[in-house]
Amino acid sequence: MPDLGDIPNSYNIDQIDEFLKNDKTLVITEVEYINVFENYDFLNKVKHCNKVIVVSMDYRAWFVDMFKQFDLPNFHFVVNGNPKFTQAKLTHWWAYFSKQNYFYNHTPIREKSQWGKRMNKIKVRPYKFDCLYGNLDKESMIARPHKQFVYDWVQQHKQPNYFLESKPFEKRQSVNQKYANTHFQNEDDIFYEDHVEMSDTVQLQCKYYGQTMIVGQVLPLKVYEQSQYSLIFETDANIFSPNEKLARVLLAKRLFVVIGCQHYLKSLKDIGLKTFDNVIDESYDNEPDDTKRWQMAMESALELCAKDPMWVLDQITKKVDYNQKFLGKVDASAFLKVFYDERDQLI
């Protein structure tokens, strides 16, 4: 592991002037969506260094324009997304995949949660799709029109046992209160597992069977035990940046319909994953208009609900098995490899 203790990042930008006086040639920085302006200022200051490695576990819509401004030959982006560059290097880092696999296959969670046995125990479940809305707040930092669209659509097309819905978060609650208190719409039961303990101090952080993790990485096993398939609402419906929402579903070997950006499914196939066009109409993925694409996706989901779940399971078994194994093969050390390669070239 490289010693990065003396390398400044966007959290201690005041150090950068002194750092650059020492004629440093390699700069590593992590960008986060909460520090948009600080990220830009930092990258602008270091853009003349011999090599700048930009690491981003999150990739949001407002990163797109910022990254374009630093599409330079001395930049190397290590990103959980698919930005387009003409000069800068790009290394994909599917960090959420590797983290999900680590927690559920290489920590005590594997045995204590019994998640594998619980997922294989029930083949036909009471509901068809889980529908986990999360935050619908229009005033939040990220607009979520795709979630609101599906929420309204489901209310208009309610059919018994088709959609297992969670209650949307309430605006007045803190983020951690929202996650701790999310209930099913029509079941008096907590959404997350009984052993989840939300942090009182760190946003979105929890402990699960003694493991510190982001609460979104906890498999909602109670939901999965009651539903056959999953609707995936990506955090940002404008870009491809697969996160814990998809990682959970891949790990649990579930069929999914994505409410997200155009060509999301195509991008999944490009990185090596399988989708389910043998049992469901996935032409929605090609539709450029957001509202029409989401409507087509929900109509496809509705059509699937009418099909025999045992027949569907038989058709998708090889694909979901493959996707789960893919999750376990994702390289968690992509960033370190980039660091060592770039460092060696500068020596």
N, C-alpha and C positions, 0 to 999 in steps of 0.2 A: 504493500500500500504506500503510495507516495506521501511524503510529508508536505501537506499543503498549508501548514500553520502560518507561514509568512506571506501567503498569497492572498491579496484582498479580494473581496467580492462585493456585490451590490449592497450588502448590509453594512459594510464599513468603508464606504466610498471615500471618506476623508483620508484614508491611508494611501490612496492611489498616487497622489503627487509624489510623496516621499518614496513610494515603491518604484515609480518609474525613474526617479533620479539615479537609482542603482543599476540602471541599464538592464532591467529584466527583459528576457526575450520570450518567455512563455507565461501567458496569463490564463487562468481558469476561473470561470464565473458561473454561478448558478442563477438562472432567472426564474422569478416567480410572478404569478399574475397579480399579486397584491402590491408589487413594487414597480409599476409600469414606468414611471418617469425616472426613478432611480436606476432601473435597468438600462434605459436609453442613455442617460448621462454617463454611466460607467462604461458602456461599450464604446461610446463616442470618444472617451478619454484614452482607451487602450487600443483603439483600432490601428495605430501605427506600430504596435509591437510585432515582432517577427511571427508570432503565432498566438491566436486567441481561441481557446476552446470554450464554447458556450454550451452548458448542460441545462436541459429543461425537462423535468419529469412531467410537467404540465405543458400543454400547448393550446393556447386560447386564440380567439379570433383577433384580438388586438396585438398578438405577437406577430401576425403575418406581415403587416406593414413595417414593424420594427425590424424584423429579420431581413426584409428586403433591402433596407437601408445599409445593412452590413453584409451584403452579398459580395464579399471580398475574398481574394485568393488566400489570404492569411487567416481566414476564419474557418473553424471546424465546428459544426453544430452537432450535438448529440441530443436527439429530441424524440420524445414520445409523440410523434406525429409525422406528417409527410409534407413539409414545406418544400417549395421548388427553388432551386438555386442555379445560377449560371456559372459562378466562380467559386463560391464557398463549398467546402466538403460537407457531406451529410452522413451521419451514422444513425440509424434507427435504434432507439433504446426503448423496448417495450417493458418498461420498469414495472408497471402494474401487474403484468403477467407473471414475471419472475417473483415478485413479492407475494402474490396470492399463492403460488405453488410452494414457496418457502414456508409460509405460515401453516399451511394445511398438510404438508407432507414431511416437514423437517423440524417440527416443534411438538410439544406435548398436545397441542390442539388435535392432532391426528387421532390419538387414542381417546382423549378425554371427551371430545365432541361426538365421536362415533359417526362422523359425517358420511363416510363411505357406506356404512351399513344402512344408515337412515335413508340415503338417496336410492339405494338398490332395493329397499324393502317393499316399497309400494309402486306398482307398475301403472295402475289406473287411479287417478286422483280425483277428488271431488270437483275441482275447478279446472278450466282449460288454461287461461293465461293469468299470471300474476301481473299486477298493474301498480307499481310502486312509484307514486308521484313525487314524493319528497317535497321540494320547495316550489310553489307556484307564484311566489311573490314577484309581482311585476316591478316593484321598486328596488329589488336586489341588484347586486353588481352585474349579474349575468341575466339577460332576458331569457325567458323560458316559454316562448309561444308554443313550442311543440308539446310541452306538457299540458298546457292549458287546452290546446286543441284536442288532445286525446281525452282529457278529463271531460270536456263538454261532449265529445263524440260518444263516450261510453255511457254517459247519463241518458243520451238520446237513443241508444241501441241496447239497453239493458235486456239481457236474457238470463234466465236462471243458470247459475253455475258456469257462466262463460268467463267472467272477469273477477278475480279476487283483488279488490282495491284496498290500498292503504289510504288513510286520511291524510290529505295535504297538510303540510306544516302550518301552524298558526303564526302570524306575523309577530305577535307580542313575545314569543318565546325566544330564548337564546338558542344558538345552533345546537348545543349539546342537549338542551331540554327538548328540542324538536325531535332529535333522534331517540332519546330515551322514552318519549311518550307517544311515539307513532303507533296507532292501533289499526287493525283491519276495519274496513268500513262496516262490515256486518258480523264481526266476531269480536268478542270481548277478550282480546289476547294481545300481548305486547309483540311488536314486529320482530325485534331482535331476540337472540337467545337469552336464557335466564342468567347466564354467567357473564354478561356484558356489564362492565362497570364504567360509566362515563367519567372522564376526567373533570375535575372542578376548575382546572386552571388552563388546560390546553384545548383549544377549539378542535372538535372532531376526533379527538384522541380518546381511546378507551383501553381497558384491560380486558382480555378474554382468555380465560384459563391461565392467567398469569402473564400473558404475552401483551406487550404494549403495541398497539396498532391503530390505524385509522378505522373508525367505526364502519365505514363503507366497505371495508375488506372482510367483515364478518359475514359468513354465509347465512342468509336468512332461511335457516333450515325449516322453521315452522311454516314459512310461506311455500317453500319448495315441496314440502310433504303434502301440501293441499292443492297444488297446481301443477299442470302438465308442462306448460311452456312459459316463456318469459318475454315480456315487452321490455326493450332496453331504451331508456331515455338518456341519451348522452348529455353530458353537462352543457356542452355548447353544440347546438344543432347546425352550426355553419361550417364546421371543420372536422376532419378525421383525426381523432386523438383518443384511441381506445383506452379506457381506464378500468377501475375496479368493477364497474357495473357489468362490463363484458367479461372480465376475468372471473367473476363469481359464477357466471352462467357456463362458461367453458369448463371450469373445474367441476361443476355439478352435472355436466353432460346433459345440457338442456337445449332444445330447439329454441331459437330466438327470432323475433322480429324487431328491427331497429327503427326507432323514430329519431332520425338524425339527418345528416347532410346527404346530398346526392352522391352516389357512387361509394357509399360507405361499405356496402357488401363487396363491391369490386375491389376495394382497397384491402379488405380482409383476405380475399382470395389471393391478391398479389403478394401478401406476406406469408401465405401458405395455409390459411385456415379454410375450413369447409363451411358452406352455407347449405340451404335446404330447398333448392329449387326443384327437387324431385317430389316434394310433397306440398309445396306452397308456391303461389305465384309471387316471384320476387322482382317482377318488372317495375315495381315502384322505385327501385333503386336507381333507375335511369331517368326518372322524371325531374326536370330542372326546377319546377315550381314547388316551393316548400309545402304549401297547404295541400296542393293536389297530391304530392308524394306521400304525405302523412295520411291523407284520406285513403289512398290506394293501399298503403300498408295496413291500415286498420280493416279495410275490406278483405284483404288477404287473410288477416288473422281471423276474421269472422267466418270466412269460408273454411278455414282449417278446423275451427271449433265443431263443425258439423261432421267431421270425419272420425272414423273409429280410431281412438287413441292407440289401441294395440297394433293396428295396421301401420299407423304413423311411426310408432316406436320401432317396429320391425324395419321400416324403410330408412330410419335415421341412425340406427345403432352404430354402424361402422363409422359414420361421420362424427358423432359425438364422442365416441371412443378416441378417434384420431385427434379431435380438438383438445381433449383433455391431455393426451400425451404431448401434443404440441406445446401446451402451456408449460409442461415440465422440462422442455428442451430449450426454452428461451434463455439466451445468454444474459445472465445478471451482471456480467463484468464488462459490458460493452464500453462503459466510460473509462475503466482502467486500461483497457487495451488501446483506446484512442490516446490516452495520456502517455503511455509508454512509447507508442509508435511515434507520436509527434516529438516527444522529448529526445528519442534516439536520433531523429532526423536533424535536430538542432545541435547535437553534440559534435 
